[in-house]
Amino acid sequence: MRVDTTFITAPFAPISLEAINQAAALQTRADNKYFVPWEAYLAFAETLRATHKVLEIDGRRAFTYDTQYFDTPDLANYWGHVQKRRKRFKCRSRIYENSGLCVFELKLKSGRGETVKHKIGYDEAVARTVNADARAFVERQLQQSYRMQFGRALVPTLRTHYERVTFASQVSTERVTCDFNLGFSLGQARAQMDHGYVLVEIKSERGRSDADQFLWRLGVRPASGSKYCVGMALLVPDLRSNPFRQ
């Protein structure tokens, strides 16, 4: 049974993507992730109505994302996150199914622990591979950001699929994304987030926004790990994943 998000988004005033980007593109940001039980999420969403608008594009308020992650054959990117290395990154392609847009993204950690995201347009026909343009993009950004010479192969690993609703604050640069019906796949292996939970990501300048603090008051604490790390922990037998087990 899939979660229908219509009743959640209907009470919110709309905001366009252009307006969100004008206020704050937040390509450099602090991220906190929460697996929020359904009852707590309903209270959280009700509170947001006073200060947030919902992203709306062509009358649509929920958007489907199909994301392919890439890693080295020995999972160097995964281990970089497990070991909390200062210079670590993830790369992925993402198809926005409702618009047909496709991008290739690189996410890095800054020296202060912030998430920094770079992206280029990509061809959906090659979204499951790293082509020469994407490879050059990765190498260029790693050289500029980390002074890193990256000469390793990148292969497709985890794939995720979910529906996202985005709320934007009217009083700050904060954004709140809410992911429903989250599914993971790796080869023939499959996993699904329990429909009794919503994955909430709060993106703000310092990681202590009003939305973060409201979830803390509800007793919900940030979760360790990204979708990539959690999905790999679920689907790869015997992969050391203690930080993500809970």
N, C-alpha and C positions, 0 to 999 in steps of 0.2 A: 504494500500500500504506500503510495507516494504522498508526501505532504503537499497540500494545496496552500500556497502562500497568499492567495487573494485577500482573505479576510484580515491578514496581518497588515498588508500594505494599503488597503482601501482607505483607512482613516487619515493617511498622511497627505500633506500637500506635496505636489511634485516639484522636482528640480531637474534641470537639463544637465547633460554631461558637460556642455560648454561652461555652464555656470559653476559646476563643481571644479573644473580645471582652472577657471579664472580665479577662484577663491584659493585653491591650493591643490596643485597636482600631486604633492606629497611623493615625489620620486625618492626623496630621502626622508626616512621616517623611523619612528619606533613602533614596533608591532607587538601586540599581545593577543594570544589566541586562547579561547575558552570553549570547552565542550559544555554547553549550558542545558540542563534538564528543561523539559518542555514547560513546566509550570513557572519556573524562574524566568524562562525566556519571554513568556507572555507578559509578566510583570515588567520586565526590562523594556520590551517593545512599547508598552503603554506609557512608560516614563519618557521614552524618546520623543513621543508625539509633541511635547511642549517645546522642544528645541531643535528638532531635526526634520528634514524633508527627505522624500524618497526619490531616488533616481528613476526617471521615466524617459523612455525613448520610443517614439512612435506609438504611444499608448501602452507600452509594455513596462512592467515593473519587476519582473523576475527574468533572469537571463541565464541561459545554459552554457556552461564552459566545458570544453573537452581539452584536457591538458596532457601532454606527453613530456615526461622528464627524461633527461639524458645523464649518464654518468660514465665513468671509466669502467672497463671490464672488472676491475677489482673494487669498485664502489668507493673510490677515493672521496667523492663529494659526500656520500653518506657518512663515512668514517670521520670526515672533517667536522661534521655536526655532532656526532657522538662524542668526539674528543674535544669539542668546543675550541677548535683551532681559531686563532685570531683572523687568519686569512682563509676564508672559506666561501664557497659560492654554490649556487644551483643554477642549472640552465634547463630551459624547457621551451616547447612550442605550445601555443594556446590558440584554439579555434573558438571564436565567439559564434555559436551556432545560429543565433537569431539574426545576425547581421552578415555572416559569412566572412567577417574579418579574421585574419590570422596573423599572429606575431611570433617572433622568437625573442625570448627574454633571458637576461642574465641578472641574478640577484646576488649581491655581495653584502658583506658586513663591513661597516666603516670602522675606523680605529676606536670610535666611541660606542660601538655595538649597535649602531643604527643600521637599518636595512636600506640599501641603495639599489635601485632597479634601473636597468637600461634595456631598451628593446628596439627592434627593427621590424619592419613589415616582412611577412613571410608568405610563401606560396603554400596554400592548403594541400596541394598535391604532394608536397614533400614534407609534410608536417611531422611524419614519424621518423625522419632522418635529420642528420646535421649536414647540410650541403656546404659547398665551398664558401658561400657568403656568410652563413652562420658561423662557420669555423673561424673565418677571418675576424668576424665581429667579436667572438669570444676571446681570441688571442689578443686583439687590440685593446679591449677593455681590461683584461687582466694585466696587461703590460702597463696601461695607464694608471690603474688603481693600485696594483700590488707590486709593480715591477717584476711580474712573474712571467717567465717563459714557459708557456704551456704547450707541450708537444705530444700530448697523449690522445688516444682514440676516445671518442664519445659515442656511446651506444644507447639505444632506447631501453629504458627500464620501466618504471611505474607509469601507469596511465590513470588519471582521475576524471570523474564526470560528476557534475553537480549543478544545482540551480542556485543562483546568487541574487540576493536583494541587497542594495546599498543605500544606507542612510547617510546624509551629510548634515553636519551641524550648521545652524544658522548663526551661532555665536562664537565659533572658533574654526580652526582648520581641520578638526577631527572628522574622520570617516569611520563608519561602522559597516562591515560587510557580514552578511548572514548566509551561510551555506546550508542548503537543505538537500536531502536525497543524495548524500555523498557516497559515491562508489569508487572502489579501487580495483585495478586489474593488472596482472603481470603474467604474460603468457596465458595459460588456461586457468590460473588461480584468480578467484574473485573474493571480494569482501565488501560489506555495506555498513555504513554508520547506522546505528539503531535510530529508528524514527522518533524515539523519545528524547532525542538530543538535537541541538542546533550548534553548528560550529560558528562561533562569532569571532571575528578578528577586528580589533580596534586599532586604527592607524592614527597616530598623533605625533606631535613634535617631540614629546618627552616621555610618552608611555604612562602617564598618570592623568588621563583625561577624566572629565566628569562621568563618561560612560564606564570607564574602567572602575571608578570608585563606586558606582552604583552596583556593578556586579559583585564587587568585593563585599558590599553591605548585604547582598543576597547570599553570601557564603560561597560564591563561585570564584575559584582561583585560576590564574593562568596555567595553561597546559604546556608541558615541555615538548618541543619538537614541531616540525612542519608537517604538512600533509604528506610530503615525500617520505620523511623519516617514519611517520606513523604507518603509512601504507606499506613500506618495505618491511617494517617490523611485523606487520600482520601476515604478509604473504610469502616471506622468504624463510623457510624452515632453518632453524639453528642459527639464524643471524643474531649476533649479540645486540640486544636492543633494550637493556634495562631501563634507560631513561624514558622510554616511550611505552612500556608495558601497561601501566595503569591507564 
